[in-house]
Amino acid sequence: MLLALLLASAAPQTAVEAERAFAADAQKLGQWTAFRKWAAKDAIFLPPQPVATALKDVPDPPVSVDWWPTASFVSCDGATAANTGGALWPGNRSSYFSTIWRRQPDGTWRWLLDQGADLKEPRARVSNPVVRRASCKGTPTNNEESQDGGGASADATLRWHWQVAPDRGHRFTVQLWTGAAYETVIDDRVPAPRPPRS
């Protein structure tokens, strides 16, 4: 009983803590091993691709990407969050990420969707990421349909959408309920993937 309580208290309690534990596992266990460990069963990368397919048998690189959260937007019920932050890849390539997290019935956090793109300058590392929680007032109605896909928290106070362009670039947005309307808090426009160099 005491061991169970200690393990429960050591588990990430917030999406920011989960993001940091996920990033730490990438350094400790290997990049794609960590991605598989922390993914929900139906997790996807954008443009939509099932993680189980994308990462099946993919070996870990010798050096893992290093990333950190800079902001977290949380549903009113606290069970779903959208994190965004910076990343540094081997060779000093900078990028950002945006990830949707959901607390599972057993209390653990798992990521549902991950995406990002390169940046010219890295986002600053912060000790205390901005955390904003959706309002619990009013009656949010998640009746907006996305052209390609999306989802919402169980209480509809956090929702996300994506649209994929014909060139495979995409736009990803996250909206937070304010008590009267939805406010766009993440608006990522990701260019089309560059063809491999020959």
Phi, psi and omega in degrees: 000313180297319179298318179298319178294319179295318179295319180296320181288336180278340180291149179304132181262340181232166177293329176295315178297321178296317179300316180293321178292322177299312179297321179295321178296327178299323179284326186273315187260337186118146188303301185283335173298316179294319178300317179293318183300318187268356184282143168290162182300327182254024182297148178226155165261149172263145351304153193310117175211125180301132181298321181301326178280313184297325186254007181298122177062016178279123180285154177289141175289162180299325179235129183272153172297147178247125181223163184209141178282142174244340179204151178220129180245121194241139177296160179305319182282355177076008186260351181223143181212154172243116177258148172220154183183193183251163180212150177231122181263160174308140184087011179063031173277125181264147174207178172233167176221157168224130187225135174265130179242147174222135175285131182275166180304331180275004178094349179281157176261140175224143179273143183256328186211138179221139177198166179176186181200169180290154175231152175287320180238139181290150171289145182293144172283136180234145178288321183235095178302150173296130177236122177237133180253141178296152175291146176261006180268159178075185181234096179292142179236110181271069183251007179277129181262136176269147181298321183252308182182176180166193181190182181204158173294161181301327180268004177064016180270354175224128179219157182218153182218154170219151174227133180253128179281161178303331180276004180080004166290166179209163175239135181232126179233149175233136179235141182244136180285131182261353186111338179229336183199173174269137176247131177285120183249341173225131177220089183262127175245111188256122181292165178299146178299142178282141177295149180297146179285140180267000000 
